[in-house]
Amino acid sequence: PAGGTTAPLTDYAGEYRSPELEVTYRIEPQDQALVLRSRPDDRESFQPAYRDGFRNGGQTLRFTRDQKGRVTGFRVFAGRARDVRFERAPITATRAPR
């Protein structure tokens, strides 16, 4: 894949919550990219840039992993917003992002 990322895109799929922003986003793999859904109809596509890193213009998602290699969250870097943390939500029944 582009940018040297070797992890399957399905590793990143799930819901992520930012305690700071009090929002939940859903990440879904689509083709060779990740789609961030902030609302049911709001979607942004992020292309692989490097291992655990994806870009969309001036925005970067940098995923974090635990010691066992499981994705635990991501950080957003976009303009003046830097290092905004999102934690992976526990896997539950499928529901639309809030």
Helices and strands as residue ranges (DSSP letters): G 2-4, G 9-12, E 14-18, E 23-30, E 33-39, E 42-50, E 53-56, E 59-65, E 71-78, E 81-88
